[in-house]
């Protein structure tokens, strides 16, 4: 759904730590990391982690696109 909405997606299917994956996202100049791990799957949410220091939030999976758009519009 993210790609269809026009977002660039770089999946991280590796077993590396979340910290390592966030470093990679930062190196790729990503503005936000969308994380979907075991806990998120069980809870039916995704984690949105802005890479500019703002706090991470968990949102319902079906609210991802509007939440991501709002997050990217907010300075």
N, C-alpha and C positions, 0 to 999 in steps of 0.2 A: 504493500500500500504506500509506503514511503516513496519508492521510486516512481510509482504511477503519479504521485502528487508532485513530482519534480525535484525531490531531495536526492542528493548524492549519498549512497549507502556503502559503507566499507565494513562488511561483516568480520567479526573476530571469533572464529570457531576454534581457536586454539585453547589449550589448557592453561595458558599463562594467567598470572594473577590479574585481578581487576586493576590494580595499580599500573601494571605493565601495559595493559590494554588502554588505559587512560593516557599514559605517556605517548603511546602510538597515535591515539586520536589527536593529542596536542601537536605532535610532530606533523601530522597531516593537515594542521590548521583548522581542525573541526571546531565548530562553535558549541556544539552540544553532543554529548554521548547518550545514546538511547540504549539502556541495558535491560536485558531480559534473561535473568538467571533462574535457577531452580526455585528460589523463594518467590520471585516475581511471577513465575508461571503458576505456582500453587495459589497465589493470592489473586491472580487475574489482573495484575497491574504491570506496568513498565516503569522503569526508573529513568528520569530525565536528569542528566548531570551537566549543567552549563560549565564550560571549561574556562569561564572568566572569574571563577571564585564564588559565584552565587550558590546557594544551597541546592542539594539534590532533592527532587520531589518524586513521589510515586503517584501515578495517575492510572485510571482505568484504561485498559487497552483500547477500548473503542473511543476514548477521548484523546488519543495520541496526536492525531493530525491537528486539531484545533489548539491543543496545548502547546505543541511544538511551534506552530505558527505564531502564537502569542508570545512565546518565550523568545523567539528570534526577532520579533518586532520591538521588544523591550530592551532599552539600552542598559 
